[in-house]
Amino acid sequence: MIASSDHFYLEFWALGGFSMPRFIVVILMLALTSNVCLGSEGDAQANSFANIYALLCMKNLLNLEALREQLKPMPQFPPEKAAPFLGGRPGDAWPVPDKHGKFVLTIHSSKNFCAVHAHRASTETAIKRFTSLVADAPYPLIATQVKNEQTQDVVNGPVQTVSYEWSTPGAPLKLLFTLSTTPSDSAELQVLGSAAVIRQ
């Protein structure tokens, strides 16, 4: 991780004059108020993905070790099953129980990085929900879209990636939120959302 002490979290938010409790309240409100009622199974899966992403990754991004502690009673994937979700990086992976689909939470050991993987979900709805969560940052943070591109993957077909950064002018750290989606029914994962703390 970039830093594991309380000083890291205080440093980041002090630079923007922003309180951690207020940040958590904003994330919870966004997750709950943007949960529109949609009919299809894919929409329900996308809504579940967005809620899991907001309540686990976004809410806990600045204190992932505390999230690890909360997850200790939960069943965890063994290293060989976690590896494909971690992309070769050290970390841990947990299945996330949900009636609408299969979801996996991953947390990297070496940096402040959290991700939610969705096996199946409406990519259109996932993008809308993700955008509603990250396109507007809580004051005094500023949200900036830094990526919106479509690439072609040999295995998964077309992949769309959207990223937003939250930051304050002059602060050494940023929050980076990224969503990758593919509509291919043969893809192992159709939706992947990550949240990370990065340096300017």
C-alpha positions as CSV (number, residue, x, y, z in Angstrom):
1,M,0.0,0.0,0.0
2,I,1.0,3.6,-0.4
3,A,0.8,4.0,3.4
4,S,-0.8,2.1,6.2
5,S,-0.9,4.6,9.0
6,D,-3.6,7.0,10.1
7,H,-1.3,9.8,9.0
8,F,-1.8,8.9,5.4
9,Y,-5.6,9.3,5.6
10,L,-5.4,12.5,7.6
11,E,-2.8,13.9,5.2
12,F,-5.0,13.2,2.1
13,W,-8.2,14.7,3.5
14,A,-6.5,17.6,5.3
15,L,-5.2,18.8,2.0
16,G,-8.7,19.2,0.7
17,G,-10.3,20.3,3.9
18,F,-12.6,17.3,3.6
19,S,-13.9,15.0,6.3
20,M,-13.9,11.2,6.1
21,P,-17.4,10.8,7.7
22,R,-18.8,13.2,5.2
23,F,-17.2,11.2,2.3
24,I,-18.8,8.0,3.6
25,V,-22.2,9.6,3.9
26,V,-22.0,10.9,0.3
27,I,-21.1,7.5,-1.0
28,L,-23.9,5.8,0.8
29,M,-26.4,8.4,-0.5
30,L,-25.2,7.9,-4.0
31,A,-25.5,4.2,-3.8
32,L,-29.0,4.2,-2.5
33,T,-30.5,7.1,-4.4
34,S,-29.2,6.0,-7.8
35,N,-30.5,2.5,-7.5
36,V,-33.2,2.8,-10.1
37,C,-35.8,0.1,-10.6
38,L,-35.1,-1.7,-13.8
39,G,-36.8,-4.9,-15.0
40,S,-34.3,-7.1,-16.8
41,E,-31.9,-9.6,-15.1
42,G,-28.9,-7.8,-16.6
43,D,-30.1,-4.5,-15.1
44,A,-30.6,-6.1,-11.7
45,Q,-27.0,-7.6,-11.9
46,A,-25.6,-4.2,-12.9
47,N,-27.4,-2.5,-10.0
48,S,-26.1,-5.1,-7.6
49,F,-22.6,-4.5,-9.0
50,A,-22.8,-0.8,-8.5
51,N,-24.1,-1.1,-4.9
52,I,-21.3,-3.6,-4.0
53,Y,-18.7,-1.3,-5.7
54,A,-19.9,1.8,-3.8
55,L,-20.4,0.2,-0.4
56,L,-17.2,-1.9,-0.4
57,C,-14.6,-0.3,-2.6
58,M,-15.6,3.4,-2.7
59,K,-16.6,3.6,1.0
60,N,-13.5,1.8,2.3
61,L,-10.9,3.0,-0.2
62,L,-9.0,5.1,2.3
63,N,-8.9,2.3,4.9
64,L,-8.8,-1.1,3.1
65,E,-7.1,-2.7,6.1
66,A,-10.3,-2.1,8.1
67,L,-12.3,-3.7,5.3
68,R,-10.0,-6.7,5.4
69,E,-10.7,-7.1,9.2
70,Q,-14.4,-7.0,8.5
71,L,-14.1,-9.7,5.9
72,K,-12.1,-12.1,8.1
73,P,-15.2,-14.2,9.0
74,M,-16.2,-14.4,5.3
75,P,-15.1,-17.4,3.1
76,Q,-12.1,-16.4,0.9
77,F,-10.9,-17.9,-2.4
78,P,-7.7,-20.0,-2.1
79,P,-4.7,-18.5,-3.8
80,E,-5.1,-20.6,-7.0
81,K,-8.7,-19.4,-7.5
82,A,-7.9,-15.8,-6.5
83,A,-5.0,-15.5,-8.9
84,P,-7.1,-14.9,-12.1
85,F,-8.9,-12.0,-10.4
86,L,-5.7,-10.4,-9.1
87,G,-3.9,-10.3,-12.4
88,G,-0.7,-11.6,-11.0
89,R,-0.5,-9.1,-8.1
90,P,-0.4,-10.1,-4.4
91,G,-3.7,-9.8,-2.7
92,D,-7.0,-11.5,-1.7
93,A,-10.3,-12.3,-3.3
94,W,-13.7,-13.0,-1.8
95,P,-17.0,-14.2,-3.4
96,V,-19.7,-11.6,-2.7
97,P,-23.1,-13.3,-2.0
98,D,-25.9,-11.7,-4.0
99,K,-29.2,-13.1,-5.4
100,H,-28.8,-11.4,-8.7
101,G,-25.4,-12.8,-9.9
102,K,-21.8,-13.8,-9.3
103,F,-19.5,-11.1,-7.9
104,V,-16.0,-11.1,-6.6
105,L,-14.2,-8.5,-4.4
106,T,-10.4,-8.2,-4.7
107,I,-8.0,-6.1,-2.6
108,H,-4.3,-5.8,-3.5
109,S,-1.7,-6.2,-0.8
110,S,0.9,-3.8,-2.3
111,K,-1.2,-0.7,-2.8
112,N,-4.5,1.0,-2.1
113,F,-6.5,-0.9,-4.8
114,C,-10.0,-2.5,-4.6
115,A,-12.0,-4.0,-7.3
116,V,-15.4,-5.7,-7.9
117,H,-15.8,-8.3,-10.7
118,A,-19.2,-9.1,-12.2
119,H,-19.6,-12.3,-14.2
120,R,-22.7,-11.1,-16.0
121,A,-24.5,-7.7,-16.0
122,S,-26.0,-5.2,-18.4
123,T,-23.0,-3.1,-19.5
124,E,-25.1,-0.2,-20.5
125,T,-26.7,0.0,-17.0
126,A,-23.4,-0.6,-15.3
127,I,-21.9,2.4,-17.1
128,K,-24.8,4.6,-16.2
129,R,-24.7,3.5,-12.5
130,F,-20.9,3.9,-12.4
131,T,-21.1,7.4,-13.9
132,S,-23.8,8.4,-11.5
133,L,-21.4,7.4,-8.6
134,V,-18.2,9.1,-9.8
135,A,-18.9,11.8,-12.3
136,D,-19.6,14.4,-9.6
137,A,-17.2,14.4,-6.6
138,P,-18.2,15.6,-3.2
139,Y,-17.0,19.2,-2.4
140,P,-14.1,20.2,-2.3
141,L,-12.9,17.4,-4.5
142,I,-13.1,17.9,-8.3
143,A,-14.1,15.0,-10.6
144,T,-12.3,14.7,-13.9
145,Q,-12.9,12.2,-16.6
146,V,-9.5,10.9,-17.7
147,K,-10.4,8.0,-20.0
148,N,-13.3,6.9,-22.2
149,E,-12.1,4.5,-24.9
150,Q,-13.0,1.3,-26.7
151,T,-10.5,-1.3,-27.5
152,Q,-10.6,-4.7,-29.1
153,D,-9.6,-7.7,-27.0
154,V,-8.8,-11.0,-28.7
155,V,-10.6,-13.1,-26.1
156,N,-13.4,-10.7,-24.9
157,G,-14.1,-8.7,-28.0
158,P,-14.9,-4.9,-27.6
159,V,-14.0,-3.5,-24.2
160,Q,-15.0,0.0,-23.1
161,T,-13.0,1.6,-20.3
162,V,-14.1,4.7,-18.4
163,S,-12.1,6.4,-15.7
164,Y,-12.6,9.4,-13.4
165,E,-10.3,11.0,-10.9
166,W,-11.2,12.9,-7.8
167,S,-8.7,15.4,-6.5
168,T,-8.0,18.8,-5.1
169,P,-5.6,21.3,-6.7
170,G,-2.1,20.8,-5.5
171,A,-2.8,17.6,-3.5
172,P,-0.2,14.9,-4.0
173,L,-2.8,12.1,-4.1
174,K,-5.8,11.3,-6.3
175,L,-8.7,8.8,-6.2
176,L,-9.0,6.9,-9.4
177,F,-12.2,5.1,-10.3
178,T,-12.2,2.9,-13.4
179,L,-14.9,0.7,-15.1
180,S,-14.2,-1.8,-17.9
181,T,-17.1,-3.5,-19.6
182,T,-17.6,-6.0,-22.5
183,P,-21.0,-7.0,-23.9
184,S,-19.6,-10.4,-25.1
185,D,-21.6,-13.3,-23.6
186,S,-18.5,-15.5,-23.8
187,A,-16.4,-13.2,-21.6
188,E,-15.3,-14.6,-18.2
189,L,-16.3,-11.2,-16.8
190,Q,-18.5,-8.6,-18.3
191,V,-17.9,-5.8,-15.8
192,L,-14.9,-4.8,-13.7
193,G,-14.8,-1.8,-11.5
194,S,-11.8,-0.7,-9.6
195,A,-10.9,2.1,-7.1
196,A,-7.4,3.2,-6.3
197,V,-5.4,5.9,-4.5
198,I,-2.6,7.2,-6.8
199,R,0.0,9.9,-6.7
200,Q,-0.1,12.9,-8.9
